[in-house]
C-alpha cells in the first residue's frame, strides 16, 4: 500500500515500504487522537505521542484525569475529524517563536522539549485547531485514515519522559492498521490474549502470587507452580549436562569492586541494588557473568581444557520502574538459565552451532513450532565505538551467520542493533496466537575477557585471550513460565502439568479403591490427586476441567469389580475403561515423548 505523506518542509511524497508506511500511519493517527482529546478536553496539556510496535500512544496531563467512558468519546471525535479531511500543515519556525507560541498556549511540556532541541529552527504541524511540535513526516490529511482501521484501547499511568521523579501523566493507547481486516485480526488477538493472561490464570490455577506487602516485581511460586518450574529446570539441567555443560553456583552478593571491574557499576548502576557491610559497599548481583568469570580464572587453563561451558540457574535482582512490571514477564527478581562458554577462536563456530541446536531443541520440546531470528550487528559507520578488533567482529559475525545458514534458518539482519561488546543472535518464539516473545540469545562478548584479563595457554606455549559467549535459552525461568502459561492458556501438556491426573470416586464406598489407584499412580512417578469431596460427579469433573487437569480417572462399582478405571481426558472426553497398568503405560509414552496433546 502506498501512502501520500507530507514532510516538515512542506514537500510531499509517497511511501510504499509497508513497515515505514504503517509507522507514519500510526504516528499520524496519534496526532489525530491528540487533536480529538484537545477539542473535547481543552484543559489538557500535551506530552508526546509516538508510534510503537503494535500501535501508538499519547501522554496527556489533565487535572481530573481520564476514565474508561472517555475512550469512546475520543474515538468518536477522531472519526469526525477524519470525515473533515483536515490537512496536516507543516511549518518551519524559529526556536524562539516556538517557545513563545507554546508558552502562550500553556503547553509547558512542549516548551521543555523545545528548549532542549538543538538547532535554531524546528518543525511544527497544525491539525485543525491543534498545533504540535513534531518532526514528522505525517500523512497529507486525515482523509487518508480509514475510520474503521483504528481503535482507542486503554488508559494507563505514566511519568513525564519516563522518569518517576517527574509529574505523573495519563497515557492513552490506541492501535491502527492499514486495513480494517488487519485491525479486526489484532483486536481478536487481544481478546484471546485476555483469556490467556498469565496473571489471571496464575491466580485461578494457584500457580503463583505477587504480594504488595513483600513488594512489587517479586514472585511467590506456589506448590503447583513450583512443580512446573522444577520440571522445566530438571529437563534443562539434564540436557545441558548431556551437552557438556558444568553447573556452577555463585554468590548472590559481591563487593562493588567486582562490578567496577565488569563495568556494570559505571553503566548499569541505576538498575542495581546496593548495601553496606563493615564500611564496604556490596551489590546484589544483577548478572551471573562475573561470577562465572571468577570460576574460570581460579585455575590457569590450557587450550586442551577448552571449551569450558558453565551453566547456572542464577537468581538475580534488577531495579525496574513500577510502571513496567508485568506479572512474571517483567520483574525485579528472577532466575536466569545462564550459560557462558569460554573457547578458542578455532572452536567458536562449533560452539555457536551447538548453542543454536540447543535453542531449536528446547523450542520444539516445549511446543513452539514457529520463531523469528534476528542477527544484531554493529553500525559500520560507527566502528570506533565498539569493543573488540576488526578481526573479532568479522570472526563473530561469520560464525553466527554460518550457523544460521547451515540450518536453513531465515533471519533479519539488524544493522546497528548489536551492543557495543559484540554481535548476537536473538530468537523470538511465536506463541499459539501469533505473538513473538524474546527469550533465547547467543551473544559474543569482547569486553569482559579483556576487563578481567582472562587467558589460556595455547599450543605455542603463550598466553591468549579466550572468546567468551553468553548463552540464554529461556531468558529467565519466570518469563518463560509466563509465556508457557499464555501459550497453553494454562492447559499444560501432560509432561508439564502440575497435576497429571485426578482420581474421582463416585461414592464414599469407592474411596478405598480410589486411594489404591492414587497410591499406584504416585508410586509410578505421576503427579496425581484424589477428589473425595462429598459432591456430585458432574461438579467434580467440571472442577477438574476448570483446573485444566489432563486426565480424570472415575471409579465406581463397575471399576471396583473389574479393577479398572474409567478414563476421561480434558480434550476429547470419555475414553472408556482401562486397566490401571494400561493407563500408566499410555500416559508414560506421552510424558516420555513430551507430547503436546494426547
Secondary structure, DSSP 8 states (H G I E B T S, - for coil): --EEEE-TTS-EEEE--HHHHHHHHHHHHHHHHHHHHHHH-TT-EE----EETTEEEEEEE-TT---HHHHHHHHHHHHHHHHTT-B-EEEEEEHHHHHHHHHHTT-HHHHHHHHH--SSEEEEEEETTEEEE----EESBGGGS-TTSEEEEEEEEEEGGG-TTS-EEEEEEEEE-SSHHHHHHHHHHHHHHHHH-HHHHHHHTT-EEE-TTT-TT-EEE-HHHHHHHHHHHHHHHHHHHHTT-EE----SEEEHHHHHHHSHHHHSGGG-EEEEETTEEEEE-S-SHHHHHHHHHTS--BGGG--EEEEEEEEEE----GGG-BTTTB-SEEEEEEEEEEE-GGGHHHHHHHHHHHHHHHHHHTT--EEEEEEEE--GGGGGGSSS-HHHHHHHHHHHHHHHHHTT---EEEET-SBTTB-EEEEEEE-TTS-EEEEEEEEEESSHHHHTT--EE-TTSSEE--EEEEEESSS-HHHHHHHHHHHTTT---TTT-SS-EEEEESSGGGHHHHHHHHHHHHHTT--EEE---SS-HHHHHHHHHHTT-SEEEEE-HHHHHHTEEEEEETTTEEEEEEEHHHHHHHHHHHHHTT-S--
